[in-house]
Amino acid sequence: MPSRQWGRLGVTPRTVRRDVERSRELGHPADASPGPGTGGGYRLGAGARPPPLLLDDDEAVAVAVGLRTAAGQGIEGIGESSVRALAKLEQVLPGRLRHRVSALNAFTVPMLRAPGPSTVDPAVLTELARLCRDTERLRFEYRGHDGATSRRSVEPHRLVCTERRWYLVARDLDRDDWRTFRVDRITPGPPYGPRFVPRTPPADDRAAYVSRGASHARTPRRP
């Protein structure tokens, strides 16, 4: 910004220089161009780091609660990662908030899922979310409740987390009907595609739809 415009903004050169130095400390480069009159000034440079995360009191506590809740969501490795992130959050909080979050950390016990068949691979979870977003067909190997495997080709619609398990709601192309698949039983088989036109979902409330299907699957069949 040319120096002659400082007066138009109602600030002094000293204030501008102080603000520029503060901006540089936060990781935002500012290039200075010396010169008299309109020849000199400051210009924001490229390669800035992301700005610091600023949270108000309620937001900071909400993030802490979310990290604690995430520890029991059945995603492989997320329990330990959430606890580490919560510890880092505590280190940068002001004293008044650190006391509240520390109490939450000290008196809350996350129920970590042991690694096993029901643990979801985060890479699979994010890939399924991408396919839902990009409306690309998905082919995968699916392991049923009896251990038998089958090849499926679907149009993925939504991911639903309920009862500490993750489910994929999708249109099964071979059966021409909507189906719900447990994500921990899915082994994707790229390449994916082609893209498809989204269809009308089986229900407005996807969570309730999955919950009904999961309850039905757990009901013992009569002999």
LOGU-648653 format. One line per 5 residues: number of its first residue (from 1); their letters; for each residue z, x, y of C-alpha. Coordinates in nm, 2 decimals. Layout:
N
NUM	a	Z X Y; ...
END
This chain:
223
1	mpsrq	0.00 0.00 0.00; -0.09 0.15 0.34; 0.21 0.25 0.55; 0.10 0.04 0.85; 0.15 -0.28 0.64
6	wgrlg	0.52 -0.21 0.59; 0.60 -0.36 0.92; 0.41 -0.67 0.84; 0.64 -0.72 0.54; 0.95 -0.68 0.74
11	vtprt	1.07 -0.36 0.56; 1.12 0.00 0.66; 0.95 0.30 0.50; 1.30 0.40 0.37; 1.33 0.07 0.18
16	vrrdv	0.99 0.10 0.03; 1.06 0.46 -0.09; 1.39 0.35 -0.24; 1.22 0.06 -0.42; 0.94 0.28 -0.55
21	ersre	1.19 0.53 -0.69; 1.38 0.25 -0.86; 1.05 0.12 -1.01; 0.98 0.46 -1.14; 1.32 0.48 -1.31
26	lghpa	1.24 0.16 -1.49; 0.92 0.31 -1.63; 0.67 0.17 -1.38; 0.46 0.46 -1.24; 0.37 0.45 -0.87
31	daspg	0.11 0.70 -0.73; 0.17 0.82 -0.38; -0.13 0.90 -0.15; -0.02 1.11 0.15; -0.20 1.07 0.48
36	pgtgg	-0.17 0.95 0.84; -0.23 0.59 0.94; -0.41 0.38 0.68; -0.48 0.68 0.46; -0.15 0.70 0.28
41	gyrlg	0.06 0.46 0.07; 0.17 0.37 -0.28; -0.03 0.23 -0.57; 0.11 0.11 -0.91; -0.02 0.34 -1.19
46	agarp	-0.12 0.26 -1.55; 0.09 0.32 -1.86; 0.40 0.13 -1.76; 0.67 0.07 -2.02; 0.78 -0.30 -2.08
51	pplll	1.03 -0.42 -1.83; 1.40 -0.44 -1.94; 1.51 -0.75 -2.11; 1.72 -0.96 -1.87; 1.93 -1.24 -2.02
56	dddea	2.18 -1.47 -1.86; 2.52 -1.53 -2.03; 2.41 -1.83 -2.24; 2.09 -1.66 -2.34; 2.27 -1.35 -2.46
61	vavav	2.51 -1.55 -2.67; 2.22 -1.76 -2.81; 2.04 -1.44 -2.92; 2.35 -1.32 -3.09; 2.39 -1.65 -3.28
66	glrta	2.02 -1.64 -3.37; 2.06 -1.29 -3.51; 2.36 -1.39 -3.72; 2.18 -1.70 -3.85; 1.87 -1.50 -3.94
71	agqgi	2.08 -1.29 -4.17; 2.08 -1.57 -4.43; 1.72 -1.69 -4.41; 1.60 -1.52 -4.74; 1.36 -1.27 -4.58
76	egige	1.37 -0.93 -4.74; 1.55 -0.68 -4.52; 1.61 -0.92 -4.23; 1.99 -0.95 -4.29; 2.05 -0.58 -4.24
81	ssvra	1.80 -0.56 -3.95; 1.97 -0.85 -3.78; 2.31 -0.69 -3.80; 2.17 -0.36 -3.66; 2.00 -0.55 -3.37
86	lakle	2.32 -0.74 -3.30; 2.51 -0.41 -3.27; 2.25 -0.27 -3.03; 2.27 -0.59 -2.82; 2.65 -0.55 -2.79
91	qvlpg	2.60 -0.20 -2.65; 2.40 -0.31 -2.35; 2.59 -0.63 -2.26; 2.84 -0.64 -1.97; 3.21 -0.64 -2.06
96	rlrhr	3.26 -1.01 -2.02; 2.98 -1.09 -2.27; 3.05 -0.80 -2.51; 3.40 -0.96 -2.57; 3.25 -1.29 -2.67
101	vsaln	2.97 -1.15 -2.89; 3.21 -0.90 -3.05; 3.43 -1.19 -3.15; 3.13 -1.37 -3.30; 3.04 -1.05 -3.49
106	aftvp	3.39 -0.99 -3.61; 3.47 -1.33 -3.73; 3.14 -1.44 -3.88; 3.03 -1.34 -4.23; 2.66 -1.36 -4.29
111	mlrap	2.56 -1.47 -4.64; 2.31 -1.20 -4.73; 2.07 -1.29 -5.01; 2.05 -1.03 -5.29; 1.70 -0.89 -5.35
116	gpstv	1.53 -1.09 -5.62; 1.25 -1.34 -5.70; 1.35 -1.58 -5.42; 1.34 -1.31 -5.15; 1.04 -1.34 -4.91
121	dpavl	0.84 -1.04 -4.82; 0.82 -1.04 -4.44; 0.46 -0.90 -4.45; 0.35 -1.20 -4.66; 0.53 -1.43 -4.43
126	telar	0.36 -1.30 -4.11; 0.02 -1.29 -4.29; 0.06 -1.66 -4.38; 0.16 -1.75 -4.03; -0.16 -1.57 -3.90
131	lcrdt	-0.38 -1.76 -4.14; -0.22 -2.09 -4.03; -0.29 -1.99 -3.67; -0.64 -1.88 -3.72; -0.73 -2.16 -3.96
136	erlrf	-0.86 -1.93 -4.24; -0.87 -2.03 -4.60; -0.62 -1.86 -4.83; -0.66 -1.76 -5.20; -0.35 -1.65 -5.39
141	eyrgh	-0.18 -1.63 -5.72; 0.10 -1.88 -5.76; 0.39 -1.85 -6.00; 0.52 -2.20 -6.10; 0.88 -2.29 -6.18
146	dgats	0.81 -2.23 -6.55; 0.68 -1.88 -6.48; 0.31 -1.96 -6.55; 0.07 -1.83 -6.29; -0.24 -2.00 -6.15
151	rrsve	-0.51 -1.92 -5.89; -0.51 -2.14 -5.58; -0.74 -2.18 -5.29; -0.60 -2.37 -4.99; -0.63 -2.44 -4.62
156	phrlv	-0.29 -2.33 -4.49; -0.13 -2.56 -4.23; 0.24 -2.48 -4.16; 0.53 -2.27 -4.27; 0.86 -2.45 -4.31
161	cterr	1.21 -2.29 -4.36; 1.46 -2.53 -4.52; 1.76 -2.47 -4.74; 1.73 -2.09 -4.71; 1.38 -2.10 -4.86
166	wylva	1.04 -2.07 -4.71; 0.75 -2.31 -4.79; 0.38 -2.32 -4.71; 0.23 -2.66 -4.65; -0.14 -2.65 -4.73
171	rdldr	-0.44 -2.85 -4.84; -0.52 -2.76 -5.20; -0.90 -2.74 -5.22; -0.92 -2.76 -5.60; -0.70 -3.07 -5.62
176	ddwrt	-0.82 -3.22 -5.29; -0.46 -3.30 -5.18; -0.17 -3.17 -4.98; 0.07 -2.94 -5.16; 0.39 -2.74 -5.09
181	frvdr	0.42 -2.39 -5.21; 0.73 -2.17 -5.22; 0.64 -1.85 -5.03; 0.84 -1.62 -5.26; 0.61 -1.73 -5.54
186	itpgp	0.29 -1.66 -5.35; 0.09 -1.34 -5.40; -0.20 -1.34 -5.15; -0.54 -1.21 -5.27; -0.77 -1.11 -4.98
191	pygpr	-1.03 -1.13 -4.85; -0.95 -1.45 -4.67; -1.17 -1.71 -4.51; -1.40 -1.87 -4.42; -1.24 -2.06 -4.13
196	fvprt	-1.20 -2.44 -4.15; -1.15 -2.74 -3.93; -0.78 -2.85 -3.95; -0.72 -3.18 -4.12; -0.47 -3.45 -4.04
201	ppadd	-0.13 -3.33 -4.17; 0.04 -3.52 -4.45; 0.33 -3.62 -4.22; 0.44 -3.58 -3.86; 0.77 -3.43 -3.96
206	raayv	0.67 -3.13 -4.17; 1.04 -3.03 -4.24; 1.12 -3.38 -4.38; 0.80 -3.37 -4.59; 0.89 -3.04 -4.75
211	srgas	1.25 -3.15 -4.80; 1.14 -3.46 -4.99; 0.91 -3.26 -5.20; 1.18 -2.99 -5.28; 1.43 -3.26 -5.37
216	hartp	1.18 -3.43 -5.60; 1.11 -3.10 -5.77; 1.48 -3.04 -5.84; 1.54 -3.38 -5.99; 1.57 -3.35 -6.37
221	rrp	1.30 -3.53 -6.56; 1.41 -3.79 -6.82; 1.32 -3.71 -7.18
END
